[in-house]
Amino acid sequence: MIGLVTAIFGYYLTKTMSLPYIKEARGSKAWPSVEGTILFSEVEARRTSEGGTSYYPVVSYEYIINGRAYKGGKFGKIEQGMAFRGSAERKITRYPKGKTVKVYHHPNHPGVSLLEPGFDLDLLSNFLVLLPIPLFIYGVGSLLLIFYCLVTSFL
């Protein structure tokens, strides 16, 4: 029974949370791009609910589309804190103030932009986005194990 509930719950979460995010992130690779300029980049330390510290790479850039200036501040689809300051610093060193960069923008909403399109493999550790997938796999595996035990007990 637990396997069935876990499989259904995992499937529902995978379908409603994980897959739409992954699809949208992968779709951003097809977004048009323009040149932009980095206004600033820094590491921001934030306290976690557990009392620890997470380090966030923060960036601001501007770009122009059809004569209109826009500002953006996203690396990718999800901004994620890092456990070590050095990891966040390595990310922002690629984006020093004044650097010309390629800015990817949503084709229908030019104010929606990012610097790193696609699905970021660093997000494999993102609990909320990817948790449903192993839940679904666990549930299906549990159901298969139960089915196997039932079949072999009748032989």
KOLFI-382539 format. One record per atom (N, C-alpha, C): residue in three letters; atom name; x, y, z. Coordinates in nm, 3 decimals. Layout:
BEGIN
{"ALA"; "CA"; {X; Y; Z}},
...
***
This chain:
BEGIN
{"MET"; "N"; {0.082; -0.119; 0.000}},
{"MET"; "CA"; {0.000; 0.000; 0.000}},
{"MET"; "C"; {0.087; 0.126; 0.000}},
{"ILE"; "N"; {0.193; 0.126; 0.081}},
{"ILE"; "CA"; {0.281; 0.242; 0.087}},
{"ILE"; "C"; {0.348; 0.266; -0.049}},
{"GLY"; "N"; {0.386; 0.156; -0.116}},
{"GLY"; "CA"; {0.449; 0.169; -0.248}},
{"GLY"; "C"; {0.356; 0.235; -0.348}},
{"LEU"; "N"; {0.227; 0.196; -0.345}},
{"LEU"; "CA"; {0.130; 0.255; -0.437}},
{"LEU"; "C"; {0.109; 0.403; -0.408}},
{"VAL"; "N"; {0.095; 0.438; -0.281}},
{"VAL"; "CA"; {0.077; 0.578; -0.244}},
{"VAL"; "C"; {0.200; 0.660; -0.283}},
{"THR"; "N"; {0.319; 0.606; -0.257}},
{"THR"; "CA"; {0.443; 0.677; -0.291}},
{"THR"; "C"; {0.456; 0.695; -0.441}},
{"ALA"; "N"; {0.422; 0.591; -0.517}},
{"ALA"; "CA"; {0.430; 0.600; -0.664}},
{"ALA"; "C"; {0.334; 0.706; -0.717}},
{"ILE"; "N"; {0.212; 0.706; -0.667}},
{"ILE"; "CA"; {0.113; 0.804; -0.713}},
{"ILE"; "C"; {0.155; 0.946; -0.674}},
{"PHE"; "N"; {0.198; 0.962; -0.549}},
{"PHE"; "CA"; {0.242; 1.093; -0.502}},
{"PHE"; "C"; {0.365; 1.139; -0.580}},
{"GLY"; "N"; {0.461; 1.050; -0.599}},
{"GLY"; "CA"; {0.582; 1.084; -0.675}},
{"GLY"; "C"; {0.550; 1.120; -0.819}},
{"TYR"; "N"; {0.457; 1.044; -0.881}},
{"TYR"; "CA"; {0.417; 1.075; -1.018}},
{"TYR"; "C"; {0.352; 1.212; -1.026}},
{"TYR"; "N"; {0.263; 1.241; -0.934}},
{"TYR"; "CA"; {0.194; 1.370; -0.933}},
{"TYR"; "C"; {0.295; 1.485; -0.919}},
{"LEU"; "N"; {0.386; 1.472; -0.822}},
{"LEU"; "CA"; {0.486; 1.578; -0.801}},
{"LEU"; "C"; {0.580; 1.591; -0.921}},
{"THR"; "N"; {0.618; 1.477; -0.978}},
{"THR"; "CA"; {0.706; 1.480; -1.095}},
{"THR"; "C"; {0.638; 1.554; -1.209}},
{"LYS"; "N"; {0.512; 1.522; -1.232}},
{"LYS"; "CA"; {0.437; 1.583; -1.342}},
{"LYS"; "C"; {0.410; 1.731; -1.319}},
{"THR"; "N"; {0.383; 1.770; -1.195}},
{"THR"; "CA"; {0.347; 1.910; -1.168}},
{"THR"; "C"; {0.465; 1.999; -1.130}},
{"MET"; "N"; {0.573; 1.942; -1.075}},
{"MET"; "CA"; {0.686; 2.025; -1.031}},
{"MET"; "C"; {0.811; 2.007; -1.116}},
{"SER"; "N"; {0.859; 1.886; -1.124}},
{"SER"; "CA"; {0.989; 1.862; -1.187}},
{"SER"; "C"; {0.987; 1.881; -1.338}},
{"LEU"; "N"; {0.896; 1.811; -1.404}},
{"LEU"; "CA"; {0.898; 1.812; -1.550}},
{"LEU"; "C"; {0.871; 1.951; -1.610}},
{"PRO"; "N"; {0.775; 2.029; -1.557}},
{"PRO"; "CA"; {0.759; 2.164; -1.614}},
{"PRO"; "C"; {0.884; 2.250; -1.599}},
{"TYR"; "N"; {0.952; 2.239; -1.484}},
{"TYR"; "CA"; {1.075; 2.317; -1.465}},
{"TYR"; "C"; {1.181; 2.273; -1.566}},
{"ILE"; "N"; {1.201; 2.142; -1.577}},
{"ILE"; "CA"; {1.305; 2.090; -1.666}},
{"ILE"; "C"; {1.274; 2.129; -1.811}},
{"LYS"; "N"; {1.146; 2.117; -1.850}},
{"LYS"; "CA"; {1.106; 2.153; -1.986}},
{"LYS"; "C"; {1.131; 2.301; -2.013}},
{"GLU"; "N"; {1.092; 2.386; -1.920}},
{"GLU"; "CA"; {1.113; 2.530; -1.938}},
{"GLU"; "C"; {1.261; 2.565; -1.941}},
{"ALA"; "N"; {1.339; 2.501; -1.853}},
{"ALA"; "CA"; {1.483; 2.528; -1.850}},
{"ALA"; "C"; {1.547; 2.486; -1.982}},
{"ARG"; "N"; {1.512; 2.369; -2.031}},
{"ARG"; "CA"; {1.569; 2.323; -2.158}},
{"ARG"; "C"; {1.524; 2.414; -2.272}},
{"GLY"; "N"; {1.399; 2.461; -2.266}},
{"GLY"; "CA"; {1.347; 2.550; -2.371}},
{"GLY"; "C"; {1.420; 2.683; -2.378}},
{"SER"; "N"; {1.477; 2.725; -2.266}},
{"SER"; "CA"; {1.548; 2.854; -2.266}},
{"SER"; "C"; {1.671; 2.852; -2.355}},
{"LYS"; "N"; {1.719; 2.733; -2.391}},
{"LYS"; "CA"; {1.833; 2.724; -2.483}},
{"LYS"; "C"; {1.798; 2.779; -2.621}},
{"ALA"; "N"; {1.670; 2.779; -2.654}},
{"ALA"; "CA"; {1.626; 2.829; -2.785}},
{"ALA"; "C"; {1.590; 2.977; -2.782}},
{"TRP"; "N"; {1.602; 3.040; -2.666}},
{"TRP"; "CA"; {1.568; 3.182; -2.657}},
{"TRP"; "C"; {1.666; 3.265; -2.741}},
{"PRO"; "N"; {1.618; 3.376; -2.798}},
{"PRO"; "CA"; {1.711; 3.465; -2.868}},
{"PRO"; "C"; {1.807; 3.532; -2.768}},
{"SER"; "N"; {1.917; 3.578; -2.820}},
{"SER"; "CA"; {2.015; 3.643; -2.732}},
{"SER"; "C"; {2.057; 3.777; -2.790}},
{"VAL"; "N"; {2.099; 3.863; -2.700}},
{"VAL"; "CA"; {2.154; 3.995; -2.736}},
{"VAL"; "C"; {2.276; 4.019; -2.648}},
{"GLU"; "N"; {2.353; 4.119; -2.686}},
{"GLU"; "CA"; {2.467; 4.155; -2.601}},
{"GLU"; "C"; {2.418; 4.238; -2.483}},
{"GLY"; "N"; {2.480; 4.215; -2.369}},
{"GLY"; "CA"; {2.450; 4.293; -2.251}},
{"GLY"; "C"; {2.579; 4.327; -2.178}},
{"THR"; "N"; {2.565; 4.407; -2.074}},
{"THR"; "CA"; {2.681; 4.450; -1.996}},
{"THR"; "C"; {2.656; 4.421; -1.848}},
{"ILE"; "N"; {2.756; 4.364; -1.782}},
{"ILE"; "CA"; {2.747; 4.336; -1.639}},
{"ILE"; "C"; {2.760; 4.468; -1.564}},
{"LEU"; "N"; {2.662; 4.497; -1.477}},
{"LEU"; "CA"; {2.665; 4.618; -1.395}},
{"LEU"; "C"; {2.738; 4.592; -1.264}},
{"PHE"; "N"; {2.714; 4.475; -1.204}},
{"PHE"; "CA"; {2.790; 4.434; -1.086}},
{"PHE"; "C"; {2.769; 4.285; -1.062}},
{"SER"; "N"; {2.860; 4.226; -0.989}},
{"SER"; "CA"; {2.846; 4.088; -0.944}},
{"SER"; "C"; {2.913; 4.077; -0.808}},
{"GLU"; "N"; {2.848; 4.002; -0.720}},
{"GLU"; "CA"; {2.900; 3.988; -0.585}},
{"GLU"; "C"; {2.847; 3.861; -0.522}},
{"VAL"; "N"; {2.903; 3.825; -0.409}},
{"VAL"; "CA"; {2.854; 3.711; -0.332}},
{"VAL"; "C"; {2.777; 3.765; -0.212}},
{"GLU"; "N"; {2.658; 3.714; -0.195}},
{"GLU"; "CA"; {2.573; 3.756; -0.083}},
{"GLU"; "C"; {2.558; 3.639; 0.014}},
{"ALA"; "N"; {2.590; 3.663; 0.141}},
{"ALA"; "CA"; {2.574; 3.561; 0.244}},
{"ALA"; "C"; {2.437; 3.576; 0.308}},
{"ARG"; "N"; {2.365; 3.465; 0.319}},
{"ARG"; "CA"; {2.231; 3.467; 0.381}},
{"ARG"; "C"; {2.225; 3.358; 0.488}},
{"ARG"; "N"; {2.160; 3.391; 0.597}},
{"ARG"; "CA"; {2.140; 3.294; 0.705}},
{"ARG"; "C"; {2.033; 3.194; 0.662}},
{"THR"; "N"; {2.057; 3.068; 0.691}},
{"THR"; "CA"; {1.957; 2.965; 0.663}},
{"THR"; "C"; {1.866; 2.948; 0.783}},
{"SER"; "N"; {1.756; 2.880; 0.765}},
{"SER"; "CA"; {1.662; 2.858; 0.876}},
{"SER"; "C"; {1.725; 2.770; 0.984}},
{"GLU"; "N"; {1.827; 2.694; 0.949}},
{"GLU"; "CA"; {1.895; 2.608; 1.046}},
{"GLU"; "C"; {2.007; 2.681; 1.120}},
{"GLY"; "N"; {2.028; 2.809; 1.089}},
{"GLY"; "CA"; {2.131; 2.887; 1.155}},
{"GLY"; "C"; {2.265; 2.888; 1.083}},
{"GLY"; "N"; {2.274; 2.821; 0.970}},
{"GLY"; "CA"; {2.398; 2.820; 0.892}},
{"GLY"; "C"; {2.401; 2.938; 0.795}},
{"THR"; "N"; {2.492; 2.931; 0.700}},
{"THR"; "CA"; {2.504; 3.037; 0.600}},
{"THR"; "C"; {2.509; 2.975; 0.461}},
{"SER"; "N"; {2.435; 3.033; 0.370}},
{"SER"; "CA"; {2.442; 2.997; 0.228}},
{"SER"; "C"; {2.495; 3.118; 0.154}},
{"TYR"; "N"; {2.571; 3.090; 0.049}},
{"TYR"; "CA"; {2.632; 3.197; -0.030}},
{"TYR"; "C"; {2.568; 3.198; -0.169}},
{"TYR"; "N"; {2.518; 3.315; -0.206}},
{"TYR"; "CA"; {2.449; 3.331; -0.333}},
{"TYR"; "C"; {2.529; 3.420; -0.426}},
{"PRO"; "N"; {2.559; 3.372; -0.547}},
{"PRO"; "CA"; {2.619; 3.460; -0.646}},
{"PRO"; "C"; {2.510; 3.555; -0.696}},
{"VAL"; "N"; {2.537; 3.683; -0.694}},
{"VAL"; "CA"; {2.438; 3.784; -0.735}},
{"VAL"; "C"; {2.498; 3.862; -0.852}},
{"VAL"; "N"; {2.415; 3.884; -0.953}},
{"VAL"; "CA"; {2.461; 3.956; -1.071}},
{"VAL"; "C"; {2.352; 4.053; -1.115}},
{"SER"; "N"; {2.394; 4.162; -1.177}},
{"SER"; "CA"; {2.302; 4.256; -1.239}},
{"SER"; "C"; {2.360; 4.292; -1.375}},
{"TYR"; "N"; {2.275; 4.292; -1.475}},
{"TYR"; "CA"; {2.320; 4.325; -1.610}},
{"TYR"; "C"; {2.211; 4.403; -1.681}},
{"GLU"; "N"; {2.252; 4.473; -1.787}},
{"GLU"; "CA"; {2.153; 4.544; -1.868}},
{"GLU"; "C"; {2.173; 4.507; -2.013}},
{"TYR"; "N"; {2.063; 4.515; -2.088}},
{"TYR"; "CA"; {2.064; 4.480; -2.229}},
{"TYR"; "C"; {1.956; 4.562; -2.299}},
{"ILE"; "N"; {1.969; 4.572; -2.430}},
{"ILE"; "CA"; {1.875; 4.655; -2.508}},
{"ILE"; "C"; {1.811; 4.568; -2.616}},
{"ILE"; "N"; {1.678; 4.578; -2.623}},
{"ILE"; "CA"; {1.602; 4.510; -2.729}},
{"ILE"; "C"; {1.511; 4.613; -2.794}},
{"ASN"; "N"; {1.525; 4.627; -2.925}},
{"ASN"; "CA"; {1.443; 4.723; -3.001}},
{"ASN"; "C"; {1.446; 4.863; -2.939}},
{"GLY"; "N"; {1.564; 4.907; -2.898}},
{"GLY"; "CA"; {1.581; 5.041; -2.844}},
{"GLY"; "C"; {1.537; 5.060; -2.700}},
{"ARG"; "N"; {1.485; 4.956; -2.638}},
{"ARG"; "CA"; {1.441; 4.966; -2.498}},
{"ARG"; "C"; {1.540; 4.894; -2.407}},
{"ALA"; "N"; {1.580; 4.964; -2.300}},
{"ALA"; "CA"; {1.677; 4.907; -2.206}},
{"ALA"; "C"; {1.605; 4.821; -2.101}},
{"TYR"; "N"; {1.666; 4.709; -2.070}},
{"TYR"; "CA"; {1.615; 4.618; -1.968}},
{"TYR"; "C"; {1.729; 4.586; -1.872}},
{"LYS"; "N"; {1.691; 4.551; -1.749}},
{"LYS"; "CA"; {1.788; 4.502; -1.650}},
{"LYS"; "C"; {1.747; 4.362; -1.608}},
{"GLY"; "N"; {1.848; 4.280; -1.585}},
{"GLY"; "CA"; {1.823; 4.144; -1.541}},
{"GLY"; "C"; {1.916; 4.109; -1.427}},
{"GLY"; "N"; {1.888; 3.998; -1.364}},
{"GLY"; "CA"; {1.970; 3.957; -1.251}},
{"GLY"; "C"; {1.971; 3.807; -1.227}},
{"LYS"; "N"; {1.949; 3.729; -1.333}},
{"LYS"; "CA"; {1.943; 3.584; -1.315}},
{"LYS"; "C"; {2.053; 3.515; -1.394}},
{"PHE"; "N"; {2.116; 3.418; -1.328}},
{"PHE"; "CA"; {2.211; 3.334; -1.399}},
{"PHE"; "C"; {2.134; 3.230; -1.480}},
{"GLY"; "N"; {2.043; 3.159; -1.412}},
{"GLY"; "CA"; {1.965; 3.053; -1.476}},
{"GLY"; "C"; {1.823; 3.053; -1.423}},
{"LYS"; "N"; {1.752; 2.944; -1.446}},
{"LYS"; "CA"; {1.611; 2.937; -1.408}},
{"LYS"; "C"; {1.590; 2.938; -1.257}},
{"ILE"; "N"; {1.682; 2.882; -1.182}},
{"ILE"; "CA"; {1.668; 2.880; -1.035}},
{"ILE"; "C"; {1.798; 2.932; -0.976}},
{"GLU"; "N"; {1.785; 3.022; -0.881}},
{"GLU"; "CA"; {1.902; 3.070; -0.809}},
{"GLU"; "C"; {1.916; 2.984; -0.684}},
{"GLN"; "N"; {2.033; 2.932; -0.665}},
{"GLN"; "CA"; {2.055; 2.839; -0.556}},
{"GLN"; "C"; {2.173; 2.882; -0.472}},
{"GLY"; "N"; {2.153; 2.878; -0.340}},
{"GLY"; "CA"; {2.263; 2.908; -0.250}},
{"GLY"; "C"; {2.367; 2.798; -0.252}},
{"MET"; "N"; {2.488; 2.834; -0.217}},
{"MET"; "CA"; {2.599; 2.739; -0.215}},
{"MET"; "C"; {2.654; 2.730; -0.074}},
{"ALA"; "N"; {2.699; 2.613; -0.038}},
{"ALA"; "CA"; {2.748; 2.590; 0.097}},
{"ALA"; "C"; {2.882; 2.659; 0.122}},
{"PHE"; "N"; {2.961; 2.678; 0.017}},
{"PHE"; "CA"; {3.094; 2.735; 0.032}},
{"PHE"; "C"; {3.106; 2.867; -0.045}},
{"ARG"; "N"; {3.161; 2.965; 0.021}},
{"ARG"; "CA"; {3.178; 3.097; -0.041}},
{"ARG"; "C"; {3.260; 3.087; -0.170}},
{"GLY"; "N"; {3.361; 3.002; -0.169}},
{"GLY"; "CA"; {3.448; 2.987; -0.285}},
{"GLY"; "C"; {3.372; 2.943; -0.410}},
{"SER"; "N"; {3.270; 2.859; -0.392}},
{"SER"; "CA"; {3.190; 2.815; -0.507}},
{"SER"; "C"; {3.116; 2.932; -0.568}},
{"ALA"; "N"; {3.057; 3.016; -0.485}},
{"ALA"; "CA"; {2.985; 3.133; -0.533}},
{"ALA"; "C"; {3.082; 3.233; -0.597}},
{"GLU"; "N"; {3.200; 3.248; -0.539}},
{"GLU"; "CA"; {3.300; 3.341; -0.594}},
{"GLU"; "C"; {3.348; 3.294; -0.732}},
{"ARG"; "N"; {3.364; 3.163; -0.749}},
{"ARG"; "CA"; {3.405; 3.112; -0.880}},
{"ARG"; "C"; {3.301; 3.145; -0.987}},
{"LYS"; "N"; {3.175; 3.140; -0.947}},
{"LYS"; "CA"; {3.068; 3.170; -1.045}},
{"LYS"; "C"; {3.072; 3.317; -1.086}},
{"ILE"; "N"; {3.086; 3.407; -0.990}},
{"ILE"; "CA"; {3.081; 3.549; -1.025}},
{"ILE"; "C"; {3.209; 3.598; -1.093}},
{"THR"; "N"; {3.321; 3.526; -1.079}},
{"THR"; "CA"; {3.444; 3.571; -1.146}},
{"THR"; "C"; {3.428; 3.567; -1.298}},
{"ARG"; "N"; {3.334; 3.487; -1.347}},
{"ARG"; "CA"; {3.309; 3.483; -1.491}},
{"ARG"; "C"; {3.232; 3.605; -1.539}},
{"TYR"; "N"; {3.180; 3.687; -1.444}},
{"TYR"; "CA"; {3.096; 3.800; -1.478}},
{"TYR"; "C"; {3.142; 3.928; -1.407}},
{"PRO"; "N"; {3.264; 3.976; -1.438}},
{"PRO"; "CA"; {3.311; 4.101; -1.374}},
{"PRO"; "C"; {3.237; 4.223; -1.429}},
{"LYS"; "N"; {3.235; 4.327; -1.348}},
{"LYS"; "CA"; {3.171; 4.453; -1.386}},
{"LYS"; "C"; {3.228; 4.503; -1.518}},
{"GLY"; "N"; {3.136; 4.543; -1.608}},
{"GLY"; "CA"; {3.177; 4.598; -1.737}},
{"GLY"; "C"; {3.192; 4.496; -1.848}},
{"LYS"; "N"; {3.191; 4.369; -1.816}},
{"LYS"; "CA"; {3.210; 4.265; -1.918}},
{"LYS"; "C"; {3.088; 4.260; -2.010}},
{"THR"; "N"; {3.114; 4.242; -2.140}},
{"THR"; "CA"; {3.007; 4.221; -2.237}},
{"THR"; "C"; {2.973; 4.073; -2.236}},
{"VAL"; "N"; {2.843; 4.045; -2.222}},
{"VAL"; "CA"; {2.798; 3.906; -2.212}},
{"VAL"; "C"; {2.681; 3.882; -2.307}},
{"LYS"; "N"; {2.653; 3.757; -2.330}},
{"LYS"; "CA"; {2.536; 3.718; -2.408}},
{"LYS"; "C"; {2.420; 3.701; -2.310}},
{"VAL"; "N"; {2.312; 3.774; -2.334}},
{"VAL"; "CA"; {2.192; 3.767; -2.249}},
{"VAL"; "C"; {2.082; 3.698; -2.329}},
{"TYR"; "N"; {2.027; 3.594; -2.273}},
{"TYR"; "CA"; {1.917; 3.521; -2.336}},
{"TYR"; "C"; {1.786; 3.573; -2.279}},
{"HIS"; "N"; {1.691; 3.603; -2.369}},
{"HIS"; "CA"; {1.564; 3.660; -2.322}},
{"HIS"; "C"; {1.447; 3.581; -2.380}},
{"HIS"; "N"; {1.340; 3.577; -2.304}},
{"HIS"; "CA"; {1.219; 3.509; -2.349}},
{"HIS"; "C"; {1.169; 3.576; -2.476}},
{"PRO"; "N"; {1.133; 3.498; -2.577}},
{"PRO"; "CA"; {1.093; 3.558; -2.705}},
{"PRO"; "C"; {0.967; 3.645; -2.697}},
{"ASN"; "N"; {0.876; 3.614; -2.605}},
{"ASN"; "CA"; {0.752; 3.690; -2.593}},
{"ASN"; "C"; {0.753; 3.789; -2.478}},
{"HIS"; "N"; {0.850; 3.778; -2.391}},
{"HIS"; "CA"; {0.861; 3.866; -2.273}},
{"HIS"; "C"; {1.006; 3.909; -2.259}},
{"PRO"; "N"; {1.047; 4.013; -2.332}},
{"PRO"; "CA"; {1.190; 4.050; -2.335}},
{"PRO"; "C"; {1.247; 4.089; -2.199}},
{"GLY"; "N"; {1.164; 4.122; -2.102}},
{"GLY"; "CA"; {1.213; 4.155; -1.969}},
{"GLY"; "C"; {1.252; 4.032; -1.887}},
{"VAL"; "N"; {1.219; 3.913; -1.937}},
{"VAL"; "CA"; {1.256; 3.788; -1.870}},
{"VAL"; "C"; {1.385; 3.738; -1.935}},
{"SER"; "N"; {1.491; 3.735; -1.857}},
{"SER"; "CA"; {1.622; 3.704; -1.916}},
{"SER"; "C"; {1.707; 3.622; -1.820}},
{"LEU"; "N"; {1.814; 3.566; -1.876}},
{"LEU"; "CA"; {1.913; 3.494; -1.796}},
{"LEU"; "C"; {2.043; 3.485; -1.873}},
{"LEU"; "N"; {2.147; 3.451; -1.801}},
{"LEU"; "CA"; {2.280; 3.443; -1.862}},
{"LEU"; "C"; {2.319; 3.301; -1.902}},
{"GLU"; "N"; {2.264; 3.203; -1.833}},
{"GLU"; "CA"; {2.302; 3.063; -1.855}},
{"GLU"; "C"; {2.177; 2.980; -1.885}},
{"PRO"; "N"; {2.142; 2.968; -2.013}},
{"PRO"; "CA"; {2.021; 2.894; -2.048}},
{"PRO"; "C"; {2.039; 2.744; -2.032}},
{"GLY"; "N"; {1.927; 2.674; -2.029}},
{"GLY"; "CA"; {1.929; 2.530; -2.021}},
{"GLY"; "C"; {1.917; 2.480; -1.879}},
{"PHE"; "N"; {1.924; 2.349; -1.866}},
{"PHE"; "CA"; {1.914; 2.284; -1.736}},
{"PHE"; "C"; {2.051; 2.275; -1.674}},
{"ASP"; "N"; {2.067; 2.336; -1.559}},
{"ASP"; "CA"; {2.195; 2.342; -1.490}},
{"ASP"; "C"; {2.215; 2.214; -1.409}},
{"LEU"; "N"; {2.317; 2.137; -1.442}},
{"LEU"; "CA"; {2.342; 2.012; -1.371}},
{"LEU"; "C"; {2.373; 2.035; -1.223}},
{"ASP"; "N"; {2.415; 2.157; -1.188}},
{"ASP"; "CA"; {2.437; 2.187; -1.047}},
{"ASP"; "C"; {2.308; 2.179; -0.968}},
{"LEU"; "N"; {2.196; 2.187; -1.037}},
{"LEU"; "CA"; {2.066; 2.182; -0.969}},
{"LEU"; "C"; {2.025; 2.041; -0.932}},
{"LEU"; "N"; {2.107; 1.942; -0.965}},
{"LEU"; "CA"; {2.073; 1.806; -0.925}},
{"LEU"; "C"; {2.060; 1.795; -0.774}},
{"SER"; "N"; {2.121; 1.888; -0.704}},
{"SER"; "CA"; {2.109; 1.887; -0.558}},
{"SER"; "C"; {1.989; 1.966; -0.510}},
{"ASN"; "N"; {1.913; 2.026; -0.601}},
{"ASN"; "CA"; {1.798; 2.106; -0.560}},
{"ASN"; "C"; {1.684; 2.015; -0.517}},
{"PHE"; "N"; {1.659; 2.013; -0.390}},
{"PHE"; "CA"; {1.564; 1.922; -0.327}},
{"PHE"; "C"; {1.424; 1.938; -0.383}},
{"LEU"; "N"; {1.375; 2.059; -0.396}},
{"LEU"; "CA"; {1.236; 2.081; -0.435}},
{"LEU"; "C"; {1.209; 2.046; -0.581}},
{"VAL"; "N"; {1.306; 2.065; -0.666}},
{"VAL"; "CA"; {1.285; 2.038; -0.807}},
{"VAL"; "C"; {1.293; 1.889; -0.837}},
{"LEU"; "N"; {1.388; 1.820; -0.776}},
{"LEU"; "CA"; {1.415; 1.683; -0.816}},
{"LEU"; "C"; {1.367; 1.575; -0.719}},
{"LEU"; "N"; {1.322; 1.611; -0.601}},
{"LEU"; "CA"; {1.273; 1.511; -0.506}},
{"LEU"; "C"; {1.163; 1.421; -0.561}},
{"PRO"; "N"; {1.067; 1.474; -0.637}},
{"PRO"; "CA"; {0.958; 1.388; -0.684}},
{"PRO"; "C"; {1.004; 1.269; -0.770}},
{"ILE"; "N"; {1.110; 1.285; -0.845}},
{"ILE"; "CA"; {1.153; 1.178; -0.935}},
{"ILE"; "C"; {1.195; 1.053; -0.857}},
{"PRO"; "N"; {1.285; 1.063; -0.756}},
{"PRO"; "CA"; {1.318; 0.942; -0.681}},
{"PRO"; "C"; {1.199; 0.887; -0.602}},
{"LEU"; "N"; {1.109; 0.974; -0.558}},
{"LEU"; "CA"; {0.988; 0.925; -0.490}},
{"LEU"; "C"; {0.908; 0.835; -0.583}},
{"PHE"; "N"; {0.891; 0.879; -0.706}},
{"PHE"; "CA"; {0.817; 0.800; -0.803}},
{"PHE"; "C"; {0.889; 0.668; -0.829}},
{"ILE"; "N"; {1.020; 0.673; -0.849}},
{"ILE"; "CA"; {1.097; 0.551; -0.875}},
{"ILE"; "C"; {1.090; 0.457; -0.756}},
{"TYR"; "N"; {1.100; 0.510; -0.634}},
{"TYR"; "CA"; {1.089; 0.428; -0.513}},
{"TYR"; "C"; {0.953; 0.360; -0.508}},
{"GLY"; "N"; {0.847; 0.437; -0.536}},
{"GLY"; "CA"; {0.713; 0.382; -0.532}},
{"GLY"; "C"; {0.693; 0.271; -0.633}},
{"VAL"; "N"; {0.740; 0.292; -0.756}},
{"VAL"; "CA"; {0.728; 0.190; -0.860}},
{"VAL"; "C"; {0.811; 0.067; -0.822}},
{"GLY"; "N"; {0.932; 0.091; -0.771}},
{"GLY"; "CA"; {1.017; -0.021; -0.728}},
{"GLY"; "C"; {0.951; -0.102; -0.617}},
{"SER"; "N"; {0.889; -0.034; -0.523}},
{"SER"; "CA"; {0.819; -0.103; -0.415}},
{"SER"; "C"; {0.705; -0.188; -0.470}},
{"LEU"; "N"; {0.631; -0.132; -0.564}},
{"LEU"; "CA"; {0.522; -0.208; -0.625}},
{"LEU"; "C"; {0.573; -0.331; -0.700}},
{"LEU"; "N"; {0.683; -0.315; -0.772}},
{"LEU"; "CA"; {0.742; -0.429; -0.843}},
{"LEU"; "C"; {0.789; -0.537; -0.746}},
{"LEU"; "N"; {0.849; -0.495; -0.636}},
{"LEU"; "CA"; {0.895; -0.591; -0.535}},
{"LEU"; "C"; {0.777; -0.667; -0.474}},
{"ILE"; "N"; {0.671; -0.596; -0.443}},
{"ILE"; "CA"; {0.551; -0.660; -0.388}},
{"ILE"; "C"; {0.493; -0.757; -0.490}},
{"PHE"; "N"; {0.484; -0.716; -0.615}},
{"PHE"; "CA"; {0.432; -0.802; -0.720}},
{"PHE"; "C"; {0.519; -0.928; -0.734}},
{"TYR"; "N"; {0.650; -0.910; -0.732}},
{"TYR"; "CA"; {0.743; -1.024; -0.742}},
{"TYR"; "C"; {0.722; -1.120; -0.627}},
{"CYS"; "N"; {0.710; -1.067; -0.506}},
{"CYS"; "CA"; {0.690; -1.153; -0.389}},
{"CYS"; "C"; {0.558; -1.229; -0.397}},
{"LEU"; "N"; {0.456; -1.164; -0.445}},
{"LEU"; "CA"; {0.326; -1.230; -0.461}},
{"LEU"; "C"; {0.333; -1.342; -0.565}},
{"VAL"; "N"; {0.396; -1.314; -0.677}},
{"VAL"; "CA"; {0.405; -1.412; -0.786}},
{"VAL"; "C"; {0.488; -1.532; -0.742}},
{"THR"; "N"; {0.602; -1.508; -0.678}},
{"THR"; "CA"; {0.688; -1.619; -0.637}},
{"THR"; "C"; {0.629; -1.699; -0.522}},
{"SER"; "N"; {0.541; -1.640; -0.442}},
{"SER"; "CA"; {0.483; -1.715; -0.332}},
{"SER"; "C"; {0.378; -1.813; -0.382}},
{"PHE"; "N"; {0.325; -1.791; -0.502}},
{"PHE"; "CA"; {0.225; -1.881; -0.560}},
{"PHE"; "C"; {0.289; -1.991; -0.642}},
{"LEU"; "N"; {0.418; -1.984; -0.666}},
{"LEU"; "CA"; {0.487; -2.086; -0.747}},
{"LEU"; "C"; {0.530; -2.204; -0.666}},
***
